[in-house]
């Protein structure tokens, strides 16, 4: 099947360093760190006491200044949207604003685009509920001695939890809620693949466009590593553990100090040249090549899923990353010498960062590199989409000074990979 060019025509971002494409990029290029004590978080998540505020466990990158009511219509839909769904919805609205689609949607068969020609494809992850929502149900299970009667939980939960509670936490709901809002009746899909979920959604979206089953795809990802329930589980990656007291802004990559959790969402509008021509639109960047590869990490092969903070822990796969890079270069008709910049997936995990550095040996190791997680933390399923958004902003920008890498001389390679051994490499070029 012949492949047509696919372009990013709009970008929406909800991040710890800014809301919207311009604000995010300004925050990134000026070194505005989103990493802070979670005592400053503005959602209903768990917060430390003032004397705990500087402890490593309570360091993260929360989104601040975000009000879902500004983006979600109808507002009653907020009742069935958890934090990740809200940020995904907002990012999608910003992407449609950025691309000029907002005034043309919802889709109408008599309008600019037929409803069955609009697709929604998102990367997602397990969405954890808030412990606060369970308080009444748990309290109702206590006996006269204060002990929890586990057998009573089902009955008390049926009475104490909102009937539509589950709809707030289904991983496929970001794509569904956005699809409903814009009357997108084309392909609707969700991919749950860890850190590569967002780039994998881009691959699926490009397939929809190239197969001719959609003309416009709203594509993106949402994720968090600071949800209150998620904070209780930190055995998949080494938690942030600085050798000394935390100072701000702090750098999770300094001395491989461990992973700092963040949150956020990214959305893109993806179109072909024909679609853009019909509305006289200008693209931001072209997706020249994108490839996904898997090669099991040593920890997977040895069945030893440790979270030890050391380079030899066996998380990540340099083979998968290198294979994805080679495949993306081949698909794009490029060589390493054509790459002018790399958006890294570096996160402060000594093992995974070492795997990426090993895969980039040679010409790519000398390329200017941007590491978004230094400022926004690890955003889970959204992290790979943040890499692509960062690469697109980098190419579209006229260049920056003050020590930040200027406009890249060539294409940009964007990386995303997982501790298990999945990797996606994306190559972006100017239109």
N, C-alpha and C positions, 0 to 999 in steps of 0.2 A: 504494500500500500504506500503510495507516495506521501511523504511528510510535508506538510505546509508549515510556513513560519508561524509561530505563536508569539504574541506580544503581550507584555504587561502594560495595560493602559491606565490603571488606577491602583493606588496602594493606600490601605487604611491601617493604622497602627494605634494600638492601645498599649503603652509601655511604661515602665517605671521612670523613664527619662523624658517622656513627652507623649502627648496625644495628637495623632495626625502625623502625616509624612514629614512635613516641614519641621514641626516641633521636635519630633524624634531625631531627625538628622542633625538639627542644631544642637540638641542635647548631647548626641554622640560625639560630634566634632569638637565641641567645646569642653568635653570631659565632665559633663554634668552627671555625677554618679547617682544612680537610683538605689544604691545599697545603703541601708540605714538600719536602725533598730526597729523591730516590728512594733514597738510601742507607738510608732507613728502611722501604723496602718489605719485605713479609713473604712474597711469593711467590718463584718461582724466576727472576724476571726480572733483567735486567742492572742492576747497581748501579755507581755511580761509586766511584772511590777517594776516600779522605778529602780529598785536596787538590782534587778535582773537585766535591765535594758541593754547593757553592754556585753552580756554573756554571749558566746558564739552561737548557742542554740537559737537565740532570739535575734540573730542578724539575718536580714533578707532584703529583697528588692520589691516592695509592694507598689502597686499603681496608686498614685494619689491624684486628687483633683478630678476624679472620674464620677460622673453622675449618670447612671443608666437611663434616667428619665429624659435626658436630653436626646436620646437616640432611639429608644424603643417605642414603637407605635404598633398597636394600641398599648397603652400603659398597663392595662390589666394583664397583659402577657408576662409582665415581670413576676407575677405570682408563681409561674412555672419555669423560671429561669434562675439557675444558680449563677454564681459570679462568672464562671467561664463562659456560659452561654451569653450573658449580658455583654461581656467584653468582645466576644466574637460577633455579636449582632452589631455592636457599635463600630467595630473595625470594618465590617462589611458596608455599613452606611457611609463611612468615611471613604472607602474605596470607590463606591459608586459616585460620591460627590467629586472625588478626584478625577474620575474618568469621564464625567459628564453624563452618566447614566441615570442619576437620581430623578431627573425630570421626565425620563422616559419609562420609568417603572413605577408601579407594578406592570408586568407584561400584559398586553391586551392583543388579542388576535387581530383587531382592527387598528392597532397602534404601530409603533416603530419596530416591535419585535413580537413574534408569536410566543405565547406562554410555553409551548413545548420545545422552544429553541433556546430556553434559558436553563442552565444547569447549576447546581450547587454541590460542591465537593469540598469536604473539610477533613483535616486531620484532627484527631481528638485523643482522649485518654480516659481512664477511669475517673469519674467525677464523684468526689467524696462529699457526703452530706455534712452539715454542720452539727457538732455535738449538741449545740443549743436546742436543736429541733427535737432531740430525744429526751430532754430533761423530764418533762411531764410523764412520758411513757415509762421511764425508768423509775421515777419516784413512786408511781402507782404500783410498782411491783414490790415495794418494801413491805415486810411484815411488821408486827408490833415490836419486834426486837431490832428493827432497822436493817435486817438482812434482805438481800435481793432474792425474790422467788423467780427464777429464770423461766419457769413454766408459765408464768403469768404474762410474760412480755408480749406475746402475740395478741392477747386480748386487750391489754392496755394500749398497745401501739395502734390497734384499729380505732380506738377512741381518741387517742392523744396526738395523732399525726395527721396532717392534712391529707385528704383522700388522693389528691393529685401529686403527692410528694415525689413519687418515683419519676415523674416527667421532668423534674428539675435536674435529675442526675443521670439521664441516659446519654451515653457518649455521642449518639447520633443526632441529638437535638439541636446543636448549633446549625448544622446543615438544614434540618427540618424547619426550625423557626425562621431562618432567613428565607428559605424557599417559600414558606407560607406567606411571609410579608410581601414578597415581590411577585407572587403568583408564578413562581418558576415550576413548571410542570415537566421539564426535561429531566435528564439523569440527576439523581440525588444519591450521593454516596458518602460514606464516612470510613476513614482508614485509621486504625488504632495500632501504631507501630513504634511507639516510643518517640525518641528524638527525631526520627526521620518521617514522622507522620505528615508534616506539612509538605515537604518536598515530594513525598509519595502521592499526596493529593494533587500536586501540580502535574505529575506524570499522568495520573488518571484523567485530569482535566484536559490535558493536551490530547489524550486519546479520544476524548469525546469530541473535541474540535476537529481532529484529523479524520475521524470516522464519519464526520458530517452529521452527527446527531445533536449538535448544539452549535449556536453561533456566539453565545456569551456564557462564560462560566464565572460564577462567584466562588472563589477558591481561597482557602486559608487554613488557619489552625489556632487553637486556643489551648492554654495549659497553665499549670501552676505547680510550684513546689513549696508553697507557703500556706496552703489550705490547712486548717487546724488538725484535721484527721490525718492528712498526708504527713504533717510534721512528726507524727508519732512513729512513722516508718521511715527509717533512714539507713537501711542496710543494703541498698542497691548501689549507692555511690558514697564515697567518704564525705562525711559532714564537715563543714567549715570548722577548723580547729587551729586558729593562729597560735604561734609560739608565744606571743605576748598579748597585752591588752588590745582590744579593738580600738582603732582610731579611724575617723572618717575624713575623706573617702578612703575606703579600704579596697584592696585589690585581691580578689580570690585566687588569681594566678601567681601572685608573688610567693615564691618558695613553695609552690604546689600546696597551698594551705587548705585545700578541700573545696567542696562545692557549696556555693551560696545559692539558695533558692530564690526564684523570682516568680513573676506572673505576667501574663499579657496575652494579646491576640494580634494576629496579622491577617489581613485579607487582601486579595488581588482581584481585579477584573482581568480576565484573559480573553483575548480575541484573535482572530485571524486578520490578515490584511484586507480580505473582502469585507469583513464586518466593519472594520474601521473606515473603509472607503465609503460605505453607505451613509455614514454620519459625519464624514470629513473629520475624523479624530486623529490625534497625534499620539503615538506610543511613547512610553517611558524607556523601555528596553525591549530587546528581543531575546527570547530563550533559544539559544543556539544549540545547546546540547544538554541532556540530563539523563543520568543513568543510575540505577540502583543495583547494588551487589551485596552478597552475603558470604562471609567466610567466618566460621565460628571462632570466637575469641578463645584464648587458651583456657580461661576460667570455665567456659562452656564445655570444652572438650574434656577437661579434668573434673567437671561437676563440682567445682569449688567456687561458689559465688561469694567471695569475700569482699568486704568493703574497706580493707586495710588501706591506709594512706601511704602507698609506696608504688614506685614505677614498675615493680615486678609482679603486681597483683593479677595481671592477666586479663584485665578489662579492656575492651576495644580490640579492633583487628586492623592492623596496618595493611594486611593483604586485601581486605574488603575495601578500604579507603582507596588504595592504589588502583585496584581493579575498576572501581567506580570512576575514578579520574580518567583512566585510560579509555574506558568505554564512552564517557562523555566527550572527550577530545576527539575520538574517532567519529562519533555521531555528528559532531560540529564541524568536522573537517579541519581541526586545529591541531597544533603541536604545543608543547610546553612553552616555547618561545613566544607564542601568541598571547599568553596569559600575562596581564599586567598587574594583577592584584588578587589576593586570596582573602576571603572572609572565612575565618577560622571557627571551628567548633570548640576551641579551647575553653575549659571550664574550671580549671584548678584541680582536676583529678590527675595525679601524676601518671597513672597507668594509661588512661585514654589520651591525654595530651601527648605522651611519648609515642603512642601508636600513630597519631596524626603527624607528628614531626618526622617519624620514620617514613611515612608514606610520601611526604613532601620533599624528600631528599633530592638533590640535584637543582635544576633551575628554579623550581617552585619554592624552594627554601629561601631563595634570595628575593622573592617578590615582596613588595609592600603587603603588609598583613593587617587586617582589622579583626579585633577580638571583642565582639559585642558583649559577651558575658562578663567582661571586666566591669561593665557599668550597669547591666540590666539583670545580672544573675542568670541562673538556669531556669528557663521557663517551660521545661517539660516538653510536651508535644508541640508547643509553638516555637521551640528553639530553632528548628530547621527553617521555618518560614521567616523568622527574624534574620537569618543569614541571607536568604534571597532578597528580602526587602532592603537589607543593608547594602548588598551588592548593587541593587538597582539604584538606590540613592547615590551611591558612590559614583556610578557611571554617569548619572544625570547631572551631578553637581559640577560646577565650573572649577572646583578645586579649593582646597583649604590650606591655610598656613598654620603657624603656631605649633609646628611639630606633628600635626595630623597629616596622614598620607594624602597627597594631592590627587588630582584626577588621574586615574590609572592609564598607563600607556599600553592599551590593549584590552582584551576581554577580562572579565572577572570570574574567578572560580569560587563558588560558594559550597561549603562542606557541611554535612550533618552526618553523625554516626552514633551508634549505640554501644553500650557496654557488651552486649551479646555478640555483635559482629555484623550488624547491618550498616550500610553506608550509602549515601546518595551524594553525587557530585553534580552541580548545576553550573553551566557556563552561560553567562549573560554577555551580550554585546550591545553596543549602541545601535539604534534602528538604522 
